[in-house]
Amino acid sequence: MPRVFLQPQLRDLTAGASEVDAEGSTLRQVIASLDRAHPGIATRLVQNGELAAGIAVSIDGVVTARGMLAKLNDDSEVHFLPAIGGG
């Protein structure tokens, strides 16, 4: 089951937990699993069916550009991060 590491801004929804397990083989499924266990988390991570602006996701140490379609393994580590823009 993928392990999800959460920013402090999301921990009020997880009773302070900084990491939780979630079911799914895609990021979309993992976020749905998180929202079932911790209602309201999807509202902070997703807008219009896509990752919310300002959110980046690292899966197994690699920031993914695949968004909600990103694939995960049972032992994947997922980190939700503030997106960093450049220019």
C-alpha positions in Angstrom: 0.0 0.0 0.0 1.5 3.4 -1.0 2.8 5.5 1.9 1.8 9.2 1.7 3.8 11.9 3.5 1.8 15.0 4.2 2.8 18.7 4.6 2.0 20.4 7.9 -0.9 22.2 6.1 -2.7 18.9 5.6 -2.2 17.4 9.0 -5.2 19.0 10.6 -7.2 16.5 8.5 -5.2 13.5 9.6 -5.2 14.1 13.4 -1.7 15.3 13.1 -0.3 12.3 11.3 2.6 13.2 9.0 2.4 10.0 7.0 -0.5 7.6 6.2 -1.1 4.6 4.0 -3.5 4.8 1.1 -4.9 2.4 -1.4 -4.5 2.7 -5.2 -2.3 2.2 -8.2 -2.7 5.7 -9.6 -2.5 9.1 -7.9 -6.2 9.7 -8.5 -7.0 6.4 -6.6 -4.6 7.3 -3.8 -6.2 10.7 -3.3 -9.7 9.2 -3.3 -8.5 6.7 -0.7 -7.1 9.5 1.4 -10.3 11.4 1.2 -12.4 8.5 2.3 -10.1 8.1 5.4 -9.6 11.8 5.9 -12.6 13.8 4.5 -11.7 17.1 3.0 -8.2 16.2 1.9 -9.2 15.9 -1.8 -10.6 19.4 -1.7 -7.2 20.8 -0.8 -5.3 18.6 -3.3 -7.6 18.6 -6.4 -9.3 21.3 -8.5 -11.4 20.5 -11.5 -10.2 16.9 -11.5 -6.5 17.8 -11.6 -3.9 18.5 -9.0 -4.5 21.9 -7.5 -2.4 24.8 -8.6 0.6 25.1 -6.3 0.8 21.4 -5.6 3.6 19.1 -6.9 3.9 15.4 -6.3 7.0 13.3 -5.8 6.6 9.6 -6.3 9.5 7.4 -5.2 11.8 10.5 -5.2 10.8 11.8 -8.6 8.6 14.8 -9.2 6.0 13.6 -11.7 4.4 15.6 -14.5 1.7 12.9 -15.1 -0.6 14.4 -12.5 -3.6 12.3 -11.4 -2.6 9.5 -13.9 0.8 8.9 -12.3 1.3 5.2 -11.5 2.3 3.9 -8.1 3.5 0.6 -6.7 2.4 -1.0 -3.5 5.6 0.2 -1.8 5.6 3.7 -3.4 6.3 6.8 -1.3 4.2 9.8 -2.2 5.1 13.4 -1.1 2.7 16.3 -1.7 4.9 19.4 -2.1 4.4 23.1 -2.8 5.1 23.6 -6.5 8.1 25.8 -7.2 7.9 28.0 -10.3 10.9 29.4 -12.1 11.5 31.8 -14.9 
